[in-house]
Amino acid sequence: MNYPLTNVPERPTKPRQKGLTMVMDKGLSLRQVEDFIEVAGVHTDIVKLGWATSHVTPNLKEKLALYKSAGIPTYFGGTLFEAFIIRNQFSDYQRVLDQYGMEYAEVSDGSIEIEHDKKCEFIRELSKQVTVISEVGSKDAAKIFAPYKWIKLMQAELDAGSWKVIAEAREGGNVGIYRGSGEVREGLVDEILTQIPEETIIWEAPQKEQQVWFIKLIGTNVNLGNIAPAEVIPLETIRLGLRGDTFDYFLNQGK
């Protein structure tokens, strides 16, 4: 930090297990990645190359090398995994992970239907190769899961070897754990937290109001994902009570 302030919540140093900020790269250029790292790299824990953008991204190896040189892990979006699975190319997907030196992979079923036992098999197999992040929830707004099912799926995936489970919201923040308006399904989140440890969940929260809600519910060091590159610095100020939305929230909490 550039100058001292008292009553500012403590943030663990990187690499950290909680308080993660997962950033969505939807097609940044090499120069944009360099600028992003200069400004926000210190506050970024992991970067996802959104859905299957890595398939069409120019200079992919060079981009991944930039993130790696800054100590920021990267992974390909879960939709790319699904694109390989629907084509019966799982072994090809594994080779792609090795080809690009990936240390993380996302396993999801938001766009296709996979028997959950089979999904857990994929998690177990990939966890021998990389660190797995799995995603629960559908990208189809018409598919609404009961809280008990979210809990059951999340726990099974953690048991299968997932490092973290992502609560689906898409990059717009309007499905899964949110209503179409972007409003949090509060009862669903409360139920999930009765059974699943909060440090094992990454809540996709692309909208500022969603970030504020989770920070007030869980605390400064909640794991948040699908953060736009330009929103990393603003999010860090929200985490620290240095933006109007949380300005008074941490002053007397000593967190």
C-alpha positions as CSV (number, residue, x, y, z in Angstrom):
1,M,0.0,0.0,0.0
2,N,1.2,3.5,-0.7
3,Y,0.5,5.0,2.7
4,P,-0.7,3.8,6.2
5,L,-4.4,3.7,7.2
6,T,-5.7,2.2,10.4
7,N,-8.8,-0.1,10.6
8,V,-8.2,-1.6,7.2
9,P,-9.1,-5.3,6.8
10,E,-6.1,-7.6,6.5
11,R,-5.5,-9.4,3.2
12,P,-3.4,-12.5,3.1
13,T,-0.4,-12.4,0.9
14,K,-0.2,-14.3,-2.4
15,P,-0.3,-17.2,-3.0
16,R,-3.5,-17.4,-0.9
17,Q,-6.2,-19.9,-0.3
18,K,-9.0,-17.4,0.4
19,G,-9.7,-13.9,-0.6
20,L,-9.1,-14.9,-4.2
21,T,-9.8,-12.5,-7.1
22,M,-10.3,-14.5,-10.3
23,V,-10.1,-12.3,-13.4
24,M,-11.9,-13.0,-16.7
25,D,-9.7,-12.4,-19.8
26,K,-12.1,-12.3,-22.8
27,G,-9.4,-11.5,-25.4
28,L,-6.8,-9.1,-24.1
29,S,-3.9,-8.3,-26.4
30,L,-0.3,-8.8,-25.3
31,R,0.1,-5.1,-24.7
32,Q,-3.2,-5.0,-22.7
33,V,-1.9,-8.0,-20.6
34,E,1.3,-6.1,-19.9
35,D,-0.7,-3.0,-18.8
36,F,-3.0,-5.1,-16.8
37,I,-0.2,-6.8,-14.9
38,E,1.5,-3.5,-14.2
39,V,-1.7,-2.0,-12.7
40,A,-3.6,-5.0,-11.2
41,G,-1.3,-8.0,-11.2
42,V,-0.5,-7.7,-7.5
43,H,-4.2,-8.0,-6.7
44,T,-5.0,-10.8,-9.1
45,D,-4.7,-14.4,-7.9
46,I,-5.7,-16.3,-11.1
47,V,-6.8,-15.5,-14.6
48,K,-9.4,-17.5,-16.7
49,L,-9.3,-17.2,-20.5
50,G,-13.0,-17.0,-20.8
51,W,-15.1,-19.9,-22.2
52,A,-13.2,-21.1,-25.4
53,T,-11.5,-17.8,-26.3
54,S,-8.1,-19.6,-26.1
55,H,-9.0,-21.5,-29.3
56,V,-9.0,-18.2,-31.4
57,T,-6.6,-16.0,-29.4
58,P,-3.5,-14.9,-31.3
59,N,-0.2,-15.3,-29.7
60,L,-1.6,-17.6,-27.0
61,K,1.7,-19.0,-25.8
62,E,3.2,-15.5,-25.5
63,K,0.1,-14.4,-23.5
64,L,0.4,-17.3,-21.2
65,A,4.1,-16.6,-20.7
66,L,3.4,-13.0,-19.7
67,Y,1.0,-14.1,-17.0
68,K,3.4,-16.8,-15.8
69,S,6.3,-14.3,-15.6
70,A,4.1,-12.2,-13.3
71,G,3.4,-15.2,-11.1
72,I,-0.3,-15.3,-12.1
73,P,-1.7,-18.7,-12.8
74,T,-4.0,-19.1,-15.8
75,Y,-6.6,-21.6,-17.0
76,F,-8.9,-22.2,-19.9
77,G,-12.6,-21.6,-19.4
78,G,-14.8,-24.6,-18.7
79,T,-16.7,-24.3,-22.0
80,L,-13.5,-25.3,-23.8
81,F,-13.4,-28.5,-21.7
82,E,-17.1,-29.1,-22.6
83,A,-16.3,-28.5,-26.3
84,F,-13.7,-31.3,-26.2
85,I,-16.0,-33.6,-24.2
86,I,-19.0,-33.3,-26.5
87,R,-16.7,-34.3,-29.3
88,N,-15.3,-37.3,-27.4
89,Q,-11.8,-35.7,-27.3
90,F,-10.9,-35.9,-23.6
91,S,-7.4,-37.2,-24.3
92,D,-6.9,-34.4,-26.8
93,Y,-7.9,-31.9,-24.1
94,Q,-5.3,-33.4,-21.8
95,R,-2.7,-33.1,-24.5
96,V,-3.6,-29.4,-25.0
97,L,-3.1,-28.8,-21.3
98,D,0.4,-30.3,-21.5
99,Q,1.1,-28.5,-24.8
100,Y,0.5,-25.1,-23.2
101,G,2.0,-25.9,-19.8
102,M,-1.3,-25.4,-18.0
103,E,-1.2,-26.1,-14.3
104,Y,-4.9,-25.6,-13.7
105,A,-8.1,-26.7,-15.6
106,E,-11.8,-26.1,-15.2
107,V,-14.3,-28.9,-15.4
108,S,-17.9,-27.7,-16.0
109,D,-21.2,-28.8,-17.5
110,G,-22.9,-25.5,-17.9
111,S,-23.5,-25.9,-21.6
112,I,-23.9,-29.7,-22.0
113,E,-25.3,-32.4,-19.9
114,I,-22.8,-34.8,-18.3
115,E,-23.8,-37.5,-15.8
116,H,-22.5,-36.2,-12.5
117,D,-20.6,-39.4,-11.7
118,K,-18.9,-39.0,-15.1
119,K,-18.1,-35.4,-14.3
120,C,-16.5,-36.5,-11.1
121,E,-14.5,-39.1,-13.0
122,F,-13.1,-36.3,-15.2
123,I,-12.2,-34.3,-12.1
124,R,-10.4,-37.3,-10.6
125,E,-8.5,-38.0,-13.8
126,L,-7.5,-34.4,-14.4
127,S,-6.5,-33.9,-10.8
128,K,-3.6,-36.3,-11.5
129,Q,-2.4,-33.9,-14.1
130,V,-3.3,-30.4,-12.9
131,T,-5.1,-28.5,-10.2
132,V,-8.8,-28.7,-10.9
133,I,-11.4,-26.0,-10.5
134,S,-14.9,-27.3,-11.1
135,E,-18.1,-25.3,-11.8
136,V,-21.6,-26.0,-10.5
137,G,-24.7,-24.5,-12.1
138,S,-26.1,-24.2,-15.6
139,K,-25.7,-21.3,-18.1
140,D,-29.4,-21.9,-19.0
141,A,-31.5,-19.5,-16.9
142,A,-34.4,-21.9,-17.1
143,K,-32.5,-24.5,-15.1
144,I,-32.9,-23.7,-11.5
145,F,-31.4,-26.1,-9.0
146,A,-32.7,-26.6,-5.4
147,P,-30.2,-25.7,-2.7
148,Y,-29.8,-29.3,-1.6
149,K,-28.7,-30.2,-5.1
150,W,-26.1,-27.4,-5.3
151,I,-24.7,-28.7,-2.0
152,K,-24.7,-32.3,-3.1
153,L,-22.9,-31.5,-6.4
154,M,-20.4,-29.2,-4.8
155,Q,-19.5,-31.6,-2.1
156,A,-19.1,-34.5,-4.5
157,E,-16.8,-32.5,-6.7
158,L,-14.7,-31.4,-3.8
159,D,-14.5,-35.0,-2.7
160,A,-13.5,-36.0,-6.3
161,G,-10.5,-33.7,-6.1
162,S,-11.5,-30.1,-7.0
163,W,-9.4,-27.5,-5.4
164,K,-12.3,-25.0,-5.5
165,V,-15.8,-25.1,-6.8
166,I,-17.2,-22.2,-8.8
167,A,-20.8,-21.1,-8.3
168,E,-22.0,-20.3,-11.8
169,A,-23.2,-16.9,-12.9
170,R,-21.8,-16.5,-16.4
171,E,-19.8,-13.3,-17.3
172,G,-23.0,-11.3,-17.0
173,G,-24.0,-12.3,-13.5
174,N,-27.6,-13.1,-14.4
175,V,-28.0,-16.9,-14.0
176,G,-27.1,-19.6,-11.5
177,I,-26.8,-18.0,-8.1
178,Y,-28.5,-14.8,-9.4
179,R,-31.9,-14.0,-10.8
180,G,-32.1,-12.6,-14.3
181,S,-32.0,-9.1,-12.8
182,G,-28.6,-9.8,-11.2
183,E,-30.1,-10.0,-7.7
184,V,-28.5,-12.6,-5.5
185,R,-30.6,-15.7,-4.7
186,E,-29.9,-15.1,-1.0
187,G,-31.7,-18.2,0.3
188,L,-29.7,-20.4,-2.0
189,V,-26.4,-18.9,-0.9
190,D,-27.3,-19.1,2.8
191,E,-28.2,-22.8,2.3
192,I,-25.0,-23.6,0.5
193,L,-22.9,-22.0,3.3
194,T,-24.5,-24.2,5.9
195,Q,-22.7,-27.2,4.4
196,I,-19.9,-26.1,2.1
197,P,-16.9,-24.2,3.6
198,E,-16.8,-20.7,2.2
199,E,-13.1,-20.9,1.5
200,T,-13.7,-23.7,-1.0
201,I,-16.2,-21.7,-3.2
202,I,-15.4,-19.0,-5.8
203,W,-18.6,-16.9,-6.3
204,E,-18.8,-15.5,-9.8
205,A,-19.6,-11.8,-9.2
206,P,-19.0,-9.7,-12.2
207,Q,-21.3,-6.8,-11.0
208,K,-20.2,-4.4,-8.3
209,E,-23.4,-4.8,-6.4
210,Q,-22.8,-8.6,-6.3
211,Q,-19.2,-8.1,-5.0
212,V,-20.4,-5.8,-2.3
213,W,-23.1,-8.2,-1.2
214,F,-20.7,-11.1,-0.8
215,I,-18.1,-9.0,0.9
216,K,-20.6,-7.9,3.5
217,L,-21.9,-11.4,3.9
218,I,-18.7,-13.4,4.2
219,G,-16.0,-10.7,4.7
220,T,-13.0,-9.1,3.0
221,N,-11.5,-12.4,2.1
222,V,-14.3,-14.0,0.1
223,N,-13.3,-15.7,-3.2
224,L,-14.8,-13.8,-6.1
225,G,-14.6,-14.6,-9.8
226,N,-15.4,-13.3,-13.3
227,I,-13.9,-10.0,-12.4
228,A,-13.2,-7.7,-15.4
229,P,-9.6,-6.6,-15.7
230,A,-10.6,-2.9,-15.2
231,E,-12.5,-3.8,-12.1
232,V,-9.7,-5.4,-10.1
233,I,-8.5,-2.2,-8.4
234,P,-12.0,-1.0,-7.7
235,L,-12.8,-4.4,-6.1
236,E,-9.7,-4.3,-3.9
237,T,-10.9,-0.9,-2.6
238,I,-14.3,-2.5,-1.8
239,R,-12.6,-5.3,0.0
240,L,-10.7,-2.8,2.1
241,G,-13.6,-0.5,2.9
242,L,-12.2,2.3,0.8
243,R,-15.1,2.8,-1.5
244,G,-18.5,4.2,-0.5
245,D,-20.2,0.9,-0.7
246,T,-18.3,-0.6,2.2
247,F,-16.8,2.6,3.7
248,D,-18.2,2.2,7.2
249,Y,-18.4,-1.6,7.2
250,F,-15.0,-2.6,8.5
251,L,-14.1,0.5,10.6
252,N,-15.1,-1.1,13.9
253,Q,-14.7,-4.7,13.0
254,G,-11.0,-5.1,13.3
255,K,-10.9,-7.6,10.5
